[in-house]
Amino acid sequence: MSIIELDKQYVAPTYKRFPVEIVSGKGSLVWDANGKEYVDMGSGIGVTAFGIADELWQQAVTAQIAKVQHMSNLYYTQPCALLAEMLCTRTGMKKVFFSNSGAEANECAIKAARKYAAEKRGSGCSTIVTLQNSFHGRTLTTLAATGQDHYHELFQPLTPGFVSVESGDMDSIRALAKEKKLAAVMIECVQGEGGVLPTDPDFIAALAAFCKQEDVLLIIDEVQTGNGRTGALYAYMHYGIQPDIVSTAKGLAGGLPLGATMLGEKVEQVFSFGDHGSTFGGNPVSCAAALSVLSRIDDALLAEVREKSAYVFEALRGAKGVESVSGMGLMIGIKTEKPAAEIVSACMERGVLCLTAKTKVRLLPALNIPMDQLQRAVEVIKDVCAQ
Ligand SMILES: *Cc1c(COP(=O)(O)O)cnc(C)c1O
């Protein structure tokens, strides 16, 4: 049986996979089982921040594997402590809880917010507002937080206590706060799965001011937007705000599973022994990988991300067959005249791997994609859209 047939027989069919078996890669190039080369414009859904099998990343990972790959959270390990320090130093946050995925990072954020509000204002104060069209994960609680009904239908009952409001609707948020039920508001600065839609900066500013005034916690879900993706270390940094809680994952460890929930001043003491935990969370190999990734996301790299972003926007905006281009940094959505799925499969045919988000073509290339490979991919995308 071929790998594709084996997978179809034995792997639970939750993913609509492309009919391609990837066997190796280097940076932003990957090769399939037939030896065909592709430019990778998806980077494992924004995960392989410095591409496939990057040398520095490999060195960090293999050095740690040779020392100790896992000890559980019953002991101290160096990468975990150093990574927490680096995250706090670079964000102004105070403490970090490590997990293994975006959904888990959000679960932790939700637990922290619920406990903070319960201790301050009583257990009735538990509602968390999220935005319509948001995406926060696939666990039953983060599905409840996700403001898209079609994800909910067959999995009732979900965790109660979530209300989704339209992006920009401060009135509904104010009304909930008046009822003394509101614990936190959780948003993405750019809705990724929702179609690469930047949230209105005026709304973000108003929301941050409101949360501060009402002692409602502001949670920013940076699972996709974080770690350099939007041209800032974290997307919230574009808006001059200081969130109470920031969750992140995807690109953080450059391809190994790692989630982080950063707790600001208000919530730094919210957790005590036993309140939360994870067997794998803060794994030394993942943390060593993340230390390597984060230490490379400096001002020069972020400036490069913004330059490459400007190039893509300029090349695709107004191009034939392209209706609009949205997003921030190297998180880009393209509304095409033809259905996105058709564009993506035509691009694949021509050696470029793209993603979709809702009805758009989505690009999340590695942060360090070489300019010539980026140009090669953009030319193919333009050509395919024009046909
Ligand atoms: C991908 C994503 C998640 C879920 O992350 P997993 O690692 O798949 O659990 C949560 N929030 C946002 C904004 C995401 O893009």
The ligand as a Gaussian input file, in Angstrom:
#p B3LYP/6-31G(d) Opt

LIG

0 1
 C       -4.216000      27.541000      15.457000
 C       -4.898000      28.429000      16.443000
 C       -5.347000      27.936000      17.684000
 C       -5.283000      26.457000      18.039000
 O       -3.986000      25.998000      18.113000
 P       -3.693000      24.392000      18.190000
 O       -2.221000      24.325000      18.373000
 O       -4.180000      23.821000      16.901000
 O       -4.446000      23.892000      19.358000
 C       -5.891000      28.833000      18.587000
 N       -5.995000      30.137000      18.291000
 C       -5.584000      30.642000      17.108000
 C       -5.698000      32.104000      16.857000
 C       -5.047000      29.807000      16.145000
 O       -4.662000      30.303000      14.959000

